[in-house]
Amino acid sequence: MSQRKGQLHLGAFLYPTGHHIAAWRHPGSHADAGRDFRHYVRLAQAAEAARFDLVFLADGSGTRGDNVDFLSRTAHSYVAQFEPLTLLSALAAVTERIGLVGTASTTFNEPYHIARKFASLDHISGGRAGWNLVTSSNAHEAKNFGFDEHLAHARRYERAVEFAEVVEGLWDSWDEGAFVRDKAAGRYFDPAKRHVLDHRGEFFNVRGPLNVERSPQGRPVVVQAGSSEAGKALAARTAEVIFTAQQTLDDAVAFYADVKGRLAQYGRDPDDLKIMPGVMPIVGATEQEAQDKFAALQALIDPAVGLALVSGLTGGFDLSGYPLDGPIPELPETNASKSRQSLTLELARREKLTIRDLYLRVAGARGHWQLIGTPKHIADALEERFVNYGADGFNVMPALLPDGLDDFIRLVLPELRRRGLFRTEYEGATLRENLGLRRPVSRYQREATVA
């Protein structure tokens, strides 16, 4: 396969003080960033001025465990942060072109709620909404929704498949131009352009129609973040963007080919899906400057926090009884995030890392790709993945905010643009247009065409 041409896509993954687990302790961070709306405005507007495709917000419906000491020492636990749909709706009012992607779980939500909220965000933003469809891997969330035990991994994905089908069906409730709002005739909408879903399935019974008209993009962009076998199957069926994690070029190329190769069975083309792995770049004008920035963050990691982080990434098993300077023990398959457990354990065994080595290795990007170096070094690495069909773009995860995003914009983007790899202006007004995704055709229009 020849090396590809064209331009890559970029997302700005905003985590309050930055993605490094000790970022909140850094002198350059705002420790209260998670509840500071002005902080997010500054970041979103900076990303938009730099012509990023989107900003991306993660979420969880609960804290990460009951270890109060751990929770008090780290910002990596979804504590004291805005709910993403509320925040993105506010950011829609202070931005004009950048996409707004938020996470909402299929495990502890209902399809009608999700369809309505993201359709509303798409209208509020003028066509810039994206839904990051995930299943909940955190067992502690289950206890916030009336469950004593977490649903099994396979069952969560079975629910997610039906959930996505219902949401997409609700987004097709109204044809284009259904709301005529004809004052003279006294008719608000055209009844022939209204469709009742009347879904009855294993998990959901949803009549519809949605009480929001068809959105500016036809429907919001669907993003998906799972990389397990079940996750890849779901993505091939439903996703238009995948946020994933691979450590090596070979792994990235294999994942890209695997998922893109599954699309045809669902009547989809390879260009209908953009693969955007996470990457945490720490950039300096010199190699030494970049390494110094990284070392300053690493020095702030509390060993107890590092141990708890590794325990979480390897499946939620308690590793406190094992020596920090010993190897990762053999662990059973988790019911939490199977893809993240696999990736973390493979990294530890490939590089022969101790538990301490591992937490130092993943404290920044939590298993995502980590790049430290000059603008040229980072641009070289991103270009290599892109031109060799390992990615369509990247979800940039600054280690420290706002400095990490500012550094990437100031130092790396000019190098990417010099190579013709990133835009200087937006291609369109909607997220779908800027990502180069087709506008979806309503199922009812497809049925009428076939008939």
Secondary structure, 3 states (H helix, E strand, C coil): CCCCCCCCEEEEECCCCCCCCCHHHCCCCCCCHHHCHHHHHHHHHHHHHCCCCEEEECCCCCCCCCCHHHHHHCCCCCCCCCCHHHHHHHHHCCCCCCEEEEEEECCCCCHHHHHHHHHHHHHHHCCCEEEEEECCCCHHHHHHHCCCCCCCHHHHHHHHHHHHHHHHHHHCCECCCCCCCECCCCECCCHHHECCCCEECCCCEECCCCCCCCECCECCEEEECCCCHHHHHHHHHHCCEECCCCCCHHHHHHHHHHHHHHHHHHCCCHHHCEECCEEEEEECCCHHHHHHHHHHHHCCCCHHHHHHHHHHHCCCCCCCCCCCCCECCCCCCCCCCHHHHHHHHHHHHHCCCEHHHHHHHHCCCCCCEEEEECHHHHHHHHHHHHHCCCCCEEEECCCCCCHHHHHHHHHHHHHHHHCCCCCCCCCCCCHHHHHCCCCCCCHHHHHHHHC
